[in-house]
Amino acid sequence: MYKFFMTLLIPCTIFASEVEFTKWNSGESFLNFLENHKLPQKLYYNLDKDEQTITEEIYAGVNVQILRDANNTVEQVLIPVSSELQLHLYKDKEDETYKFESIPIIYAKKQEAFSVSIENSPYYDIIKSTGSKKLAHQFVNAFKNSLNFRRDLQKGDRLVMVYEQKYRWGEPFSMPDLQVAMIEMNKKKHYIYLHTDKRYYDEKGIEAEGFMLNRPVKNARLSSGFTPRRYHPILKKYRAHLGVDYAARPGTPIMAAGGGRVIYAGYNRGYGNLIKIQHSDGYMTLYAHQKAFRKGIKRGKYVKKGEVIGYVGTTGLSTGPHLHFGLYKNGQPQNPARVIRITTNKLQGNNLQAFNTLKEEYNKMIELHLAAKTQAVCEAEFEKVYYLDPQTFQPLARGEEQNAQI
């Protein structure tokens, strides 16, 4: 039976057990973590290939929670690997052995709207009013390639954002997901919308450029997509694939999806020959399982978009030649499909019709907040996920968690 990490929801001493809150160190591996906390290394070696690979996704700075007993022995550990999934290590009370599982992260998701009158700049005023640098980055990135705030923005112009925000234990969790934004400049309103294909468009249905990446392997088949959380009905385990796989012949050139600085080029147990490139605006791309690196590619080197950096292989925990391509924003895994450049950048036909319908609904929300002329964040509950049943992992409504057999 699954053992749910319920005790860590209360940050205090419980029945002589204490919760330690710490952060994942930069450069720390899962094996290092086990060794440092006197946990058996077989916890890692007994994992299957997919589970071993997911331990490579733990990013520096993530909040780790460790529950210890009165003898300072680790009882349970929670380590988030994405906004949807976390690793759970626990000591089985029956046989006194440690177990490993991937479980969903419990959160509440809300749709929120924010309106402000410009006094200084969109970035500064959003932070001043909300305290959120993440919201400020989201807004500025949405319009940075289409508007000139320094030249055209005037004091008193208005902006509105509608976004989804995840909450964990009552605190904002993960990046906000911008749905629509509007800024009024010289009495003209400019919009950007998130369509159902998870890409951004302006009011005419033309795709916003923003931060766009090139496909890292030409003419390759997408063999596996981005999956932040999936329950495997046969294995009865939660799985995640925090990137996309491009199947290609060994030796096929791999190109930098965007310009940036190489911050890692070496061998990794799970990902084999691995390159990481740091881009602007907090983005980082990852290129795994390479056969070899192109000569001269090393840490610290700046590469251009489209420059060959290596060649497709099957090193590390790989069952066949392919490129595992990952995209991260401030350490959090993102779906590359949202920012990989595609040939068609204007919606047409039924897609345009569906977009226009969605746009009308978003515009009504924008006008509502403009009319209110408030600078407060207005919250509308969008979806609740409070607790998960420890046996079925199905969501429980508020109040029902007390009846769960934890």
Phi and psi in degrees as a GROMACS rama.xvg file:
@    title "Ramachandran Plot"
@    xaxis  label "Phi"
@    yaxis  label "Psi"
@TYPE xy
-64.9162  139.901  TYR-2
-109.283  114.54  LYS-3
-88.1604  142.762  PHE-4
-83.4166  59.2715  PHE-5
-74.0459  -33.8035  MET-6
-64.2144  -24.8664  THR-7
-75.5205  -4.03204  LEU-8
-75.4191  -10.7516  LEU-9
-118.885  105.786  ILE-10
-77.9946  71.1148  PRO-11
-160.662  -176.424  CYS-12
-78.49  129.13  THR-13
-131.092  114.944  ILE-14
49.0124  47.7583  PHE-15
70.2686  5.8373  ALA-16
-98.5884  143.278  SER-17
-125.851  143.167  GLU-18
-97.755  126.464  VAL-19
-104.906  126.618  GLU-20
-104.49  121.93  PHE-21
-140.966  178.685  THR-22
-122.547  150.822  LYS-23
-73.9473  126.819  TRP-24
-75.7872  147.837  ASN-25
-63.0347  130.939  SER-26
82.8553  -2.15646  GLY-27
-77.6655  134.226  GLU-28
-99.1498  166.338  SER-29
-62.912  -38.5093  PHE-30
-64.5122  -39.5722  LEU-31
-60.3753  -42.7153  ASN-32
-61.8918  -45.1062  PHE-33
-60.4763  -44.0029  LEU-34
-65.0594  -43.2826  GLU-35
-65.6431  -26.9616  ASN-36
-107.932  18.083  HIS-37
55.6042  41.907  LYS-38
-104.208  146.182  LEU-39
-63.2941  132.903  PRO-40
-67.8795  -21.3672  GLN-41
-64.456  -16.1373  LYS-42
-55.9256  -37.5066  LEU-43
-80.2998  -48.6943  TYR-44
-68.4802  -21.0275  TYR-45
-83.4235  -6.99055  ASN-46
-75.7155  153.343  LEU-47
-79.8985  175.753  ASP-48
-57.0553  -46.1537  LYS-49
-64.758  -38.7337  ASP-50
-70.2419  -37.4099  GLU-51
-64.7935  -39.8608  GLN-52
-64.1412  -39.1975  THR-53
-65.9758  -25.4723  ILE-54
-68.0096  -19.4945  THR-55
-73.4442  -12.6965  GLU-56
-87.7258  -2.01946  GLU-57
-68.3292  124.405  ILE-58
-105.194  149.585  TYR-59
-59.9659  137.07  ALA-60
93.4163  -8.52248  GLY-61
-67.6538  145.098  VAL-62
-76.121  122.429  ASN-63
-110.989  138.373  VAL-64
-118.924  131.458  GLN-65
-125.649  124.538  ILE-66
-100.567  123.432  LEU-67
-119.043  151.741  ARG-68
-88.575  -173.806  ASP-69
-63.4363  -22.03  ALA-70
-93.3494  10.7761  ASN-71
68.2658  19.5682  ASN-72
-86.2425  135.49  THR-73
-67.0337  126.75  VAL-74
-101.127  -42.4152  GLU-75
-149.779  154.41  GLN-76
-139.75  139.327  VAL-77
-120.452  125.777  LEU-78
-131.818  105.932  ILE-79
-65.7558  139.515  PRO-80
-115.407  -11.7027  VAL-81
-160.651  -174.161  SER-82
-77.613  -5.82096  SER-83
-116.387  -24.8985  GLU-84
-132.729  145.817  LEU-85
-138.102  152.986  GLN-86
-91.0798  135.744  LEU-87
-122.67  114.933  HIS-88
-106.721  133.539  LEU-89
-149.843  154.46  TYR-90
-94.3465  118.057  LYS-91
-68.9025  127.073  ASP-92
-69.8508  -22.4616  LYS-93
-81.9478  -49.0688  GLU-94
-111.889  4.25941  ASP-95
61.8377  23.1186  GLU-96
-105.954  156.795  THR-97
-87.9689  142.05  TYR-98
-123.861  161.439  LYS-99
-130.921  139.644  PHE-100
-156.602  156.019  GLU-101
-101.549  129.662  SER-102
-131.942  155.571  ILE-103
-66.6622  150.434  PRO-104
-83.1328  133.461  ILE-105
-87.9637  127.454  ILE-106
-152.456  160.976  TYR-107
-106.623  137.933  ALA-108
-115.226  128.842  LYS-109
-125.514  147.593  LYS-110
-95.6845  127.323  GLN-111
-128.526  156.577  GLU-112
-132.466  144.211  ALA-113
-135.402  133.004  PHE-114
-130.384  138.61  SER-115
-150.117  149.293  VAL-116
-95.4306  130.558  SER-117
-70.7044  127.74  ILE-118
-115.294  -37.1865  GLU-119
-122.766  -71.6339  ASN-120
-153.097  157.476  SER-121
-55.0525  -43.8732  PRO-122
-62.4372  -50.5893  TYR-123
-66.9957  -43.079  TYR-124
-68.4903  -34.4312  ASP-125
-66.3971  -43.8779  ILE-126
-65.2821  -41.6104  ILE-127
-62.0918  -37.6477  LYS-128
-86.373  -30.1119  SER-129
-116.26  -20.7309  THR-130
75.9571  9.58335  GLY-131
-109.746  109.873  SER-132
-69.7187  -29.7531  LYS-133
-62.7514  -43.566  LYS-134
-64.1222  -41.2275  LEU-135
-62.5433  -43.8439  ALA-136
-62.1462  -42.7657  HIS-137
-59.1289  -44.8428  GLN-138
-67.0824  -50.5072  PHE-139
-62.2798  -41.2271  VAL-140
-64.3275  -30.5289  ASN-141
-64.9583  -32.4281  ALA-142
-116.25  0.515705  PHE-143
-61.8514  -27.5392  LYS-144
-97.0712  1.09187  ASN-145
-123.162  -20.3142  SER-146
-128.504  152.854  LEU-147
-112.901  96.7213  ASN-148
-65.5051  -38.2628  PHE-149
-65.5705  -36.0764  ARG-150
-85.9122  -41.3269  ARG-151
-107.412  -13.8296  ASP-152
-81.6187  140.007  LEU-153
-123.618  153.683  GLN-154
-60.8604  132.499  LYS-155
99.2547  -13.324  GLY-156
-62.5945  151.307  ASP-157
-110.116  151.019  ARG-158
-134.772  151.614  LEU-159
-137.875  138.091  VAL-160
-125.66  139.053  MET-161
-122.302  126.847  VAL-162
-150.408  163.101  TYR-163
-102.977  138.386  GLU-164
-130.889  131.962  GLN-165
-88.5909  143.605  LYS-166
-124.935  136.9  TYR-167
-129.191  119.837  ARG-168
55.7368  37.053  TRP-169
81.1528  0.124633  GLY-170
-112.955  146.987  GLU-171
-56.866  137.723  PRO-172
-133.601  128.987  PHE-173
72.6503  178.706  SER-174
-74.6861  141.255  MET-175
-65.5336  149.402  PRO-176
-107.705  98.6818  ASP-177
-64.6253  128.558  LEU-178
-103.8  -43.5087  GLN-179
-152.891  144.222  VAL-180
-138.449  146.147  ALA-181
-138.118  138.151  MET-182
-133.038  135.253  ILE-183
-98.94  121.666  GLU-184
-132.399  123.714  MET-185
53.179  42.3168  ASN-186
66.8274  14.108  LYS-187
-115.793  134.28  LYS-188
-93.9726  134.887  LYS-189
-120.014  133.339  HIS-190
-123.492  157.336  TYR-191
-142.591  137.349  ILE-192
-127.048  142.793  TYR-193
-91.1925  116.168  LEU-194
-86.5538  174.514  HIS-195
-66.9581  -17.0034  THR-196
-84.8039  6.72687  ASP-197
67.219  25.5386  LYS-198
-120.404  157.808  ARG-199
-98.7436  141.672  TYR-200
-136.899  155.058  TYR-201
-85.7462  -174.727  ASP-202
-65.9579  -16.0097  GLU-203
-94.6501  1.79324  LYS-204
82.3761  17.5933  GLY-205
-93.8687  132.812  ILE-206
-65.3143  132.482  GLU-207
-74.1227  136.496  ALA-208
-70.156  -54.7951  GLU-209
49.9735  -140.096  GLY-210
-95.0169  103.121  PHE-211
-110.872  140.504  MET-212
-110.766  149.208  LEU-213
-85.6479  153.794  ASN-214
-63.6666  129.271  ARG-215
-75.6353  -18.8151  PRO-216
-132.568  123.545  VAL-217
-74.439  141.874  LYS-218
54.2697  31.4846  ASN-219
-97.5137  151.028  ALA-220
-86.544  131.844  ARG-221
-76.0774  105.506  LEU-222
-93.3449  -18.8067  SER-223
-155.628  131.5  SER-224
-95.8252  -178.562  GLY-225
-79.0578  126.215  PHE-226
-136.981  102.692  THR-227
-71.0625  -25.4199  PRO-228
-163.006  127.438  ARG-229
-147.813  135.854  ARG-230
-95.0474  121.301  TYR-231
-83.2446  112.477  HIS-232
-67.0724  -24.2279  PRO-233
-87.9966  -50.4404  ILE-234
-74.5488  -17.8839  LEU-235
56.4353  45.4217  LYS-236
-134.972  154.915  LYS-237
-85.7609  137.209  TYR-238
-123.281  160.029  ARG-239
-147.313  144.924  ALA-240
-130.602  97.7972  HIS-241
-92.2512  51.8045  LEU-242
178.46  -168.142  GLY-243
-126.855  149.971  VAL-244
-110.513  132.467  ASP-245
-111.788  111.51  TYR-246
-79.0195  130.484  ALA-247
-157.575  163.956  ALA-248
-67.1327  148.304  ARG-249
-56.7867  136.063  PRO-250
92.8482  -6.96181  GLY-251
-61.5911  132.392  THR-252
-62.0367  141.088  PRO-253
-110.741  129.545  ILE-254
-111.337  148.671  MET-255
-63.3396  126.178  ALA-256
-69.6188  -23.2532  ALA-257
-155.645  163.772  GLY-258
-72.5114  145.079  GLY-259
172.367  -173.659  GLY-260
-105.923  133.646  ARG-261
-70.7908  120.967  VAL-262
-107.815  -8.99152  ILE-263
-155.923  134.391  TYR-264
-150.1  99.4966  ALA-265
-173.339  -165.629  GLY-266
-101.325  137.912  TYR-267
-129.05  137.214  ASN-268
-55.3192  -45.5289  ARG-269
-80.9937  -44.3049  GLY-270
-96.3623  0.892362  TYR-271
65.2056  -143.447  GLY-272
-67.1897  118.104  ASN-273
-130.256  136.905  LEU-274
-123.888  136.504  ILE-275
-121.416  135.149  LYS-276
-122.698  127.597  ILE-277
-91.3164  126.953  GLN-278
-110.193  -173.046  HIS-279
-77.7121  167.186  SER-280
59.627  28.3658  ASP-281
81.671  7.1418  GLY-282
-85.935  145.616  TYR-283
-141.247  138.049  MET-284
-114.119  151.551  THR-285
-128.699  135.788  LEU-286
-129.087  108.56  TYR-287
-114.662  163.155  ALA-288
68.144  25.7049  HIS-289
-69.2103  147.672  GLN-290
-70.5277  -43.1984  LYS-291
-163.805  160.013  ALA-292
-91.9498  151.746  PHE-293
-66.7361  143.717  ARG-294
-56.2482  132.015  LYS-295
95.9943  -10.8604  GLY-296
-80.2348  117.282  ILE-297
-153.377  170.67  LYS-298
-59.3723  134.793  ARG-299
96.6961  -16.111  GLY-300
-75.3393  138.743  LYS-301
-91.841  131.063  TYR-302
-120.02  150.535  VAL-303
-92.9638  157.928  LYS-304
-60.0258  129.389  LYS-305
89.7824  -5.91505  GLY-306
-74.8973  135.461  GLU-307
-68.3545  129.051  VAL-308
-117.031  -18.2629  ILE-309
-174.958  -164.911  GLY-310
-140.136  141.125  TYR-311
-58.2763  137.14  VAL-312
-149.572  -157.274  GLY-313
-145.035  39.3617  THR-314
-80.2434  162.37  THR-315
75.6992  -151.991  GLY-316
-84.145  76.2088  LEU-317
-131.878  141.835  SER-318
-102.137  -1.35861  THR-319
-174.836  163.048  GLY-320
-64.5508  121.973  PRO-321
-168.174  164.721  HIS-322
-105.66  122.325  LEU-323
-90.1008  117.695  HIS-324
-112.827  121.214  PHE-325
-117.034  147.776  GLY-326
-127.299  133.796  LEU-327
-132.625  142.401  TYR-328
-121.737  112.323  LYS-329
52.5141  40.851  ASN-330
87.631  -12.485  GLY-331
-94.4911  130.072  GLN-332
-63.4297  136.943  PRO-333
-121.287  160.007  GLN-334
-79.6662  112.081  ASN-335
-60.0102  -24.9964  PRO-336
-60.6993  -21.696  ALA-337
-78.1063  -18.0849  ARG-338
-129.389  3.09067  VAL-339
-76.6201  129.315  ILE-340
-65.7245  135.31  ARG-341
-120.236  161.997  ILE-342
-71.7969  -38.6489  THR-343
-88.9157  120.323  THR-344
-119.778  13.8426  ASN-345
-134.417  129.474  LYS-346
-70.7036  144.185  LEU-347
-140.377  163.301  GLN-348
56.8876  -133.447  GLY-349
-62.9492  -33.712  ASN-350
-63.7611  -40.7756  ASN-351
-67.5768  -39.4999  LEU-352
-62.6251  -44.3451  GLN-353
-64.6606  -38.2832  ALA-354
-63.9215  -43.6331  PHE-355
-62.646  -36.5802  ASN-356
-65.0605  -44.6406  THR-357
-64.6902  -40.0602  LEU-358
-60.7498  -40.0361  LYS-359
-61.5805  -40.7745  GLU-360
-65.8975  -42.5738  GLU-361
-65.9428  -39.0572  TYR-362
-63.053  -35.3316  ASN-363
-63.4502  -39.417  LYS-364
-66.0622  -41.3499  MET-365
-61.4391  -47.8054  ILE-366
-63.5953  -35.6397  GLU-367
-60.9773  -43.412  LEU-368
-77.3534  -27.2525  HIS-369
-68.0108  -41.1389  LEU-370
-66.4757  -32.7627  ALA-371
-68.8083  -29.0043  ALA-372
52.7679  43.6473  LYS-373
-113.22  158.068  THR-374
-109.644  9.17408  GLN-375
-84.0134  154.746  ALA-376
-79.6206  122.217  VAL-377
-99.9826  126.407  CYS-378
-106.724  139.156  GLU-379
-133.778  119.788  ALA-380
-65.0004  131.646  GLU-381
-108.911  -43.1751  PHE-382
-158.247  140.043  GLU-383
-115.186  133.941  LYS-384
-138.622  99.223  VAL-385
-91.223  -54.88  TYR-386
-140.157  160.69  TYR-387
-119.06  138.16  LEU-388
-61.0281  130.998  ASP-389
-68.1366  -16.5907  PRO-390
-99.1185  -41.6154  GLN-391
-101.043  -17.2822  THR-392
59.6606  26.3306  PHE-393
-89.987  147.344  GLN-394
-63.8835  143.358  PRO-395
-111.815  138.814  LEU-396
-73.4292  165.424  ALA-397
-57.4397  132.668  ARG-398
99.0143  -32.4154  GLY-399
-75.6343  -19.3559  GLU-400
-63.7549  -23.9446  GLU-401
-70.0301  -21.767  GLN-402
-90.165  -8.14307  ASN-403
-72.4408  142.376  ALA-404
-86.9908  84.1215  GLN-405
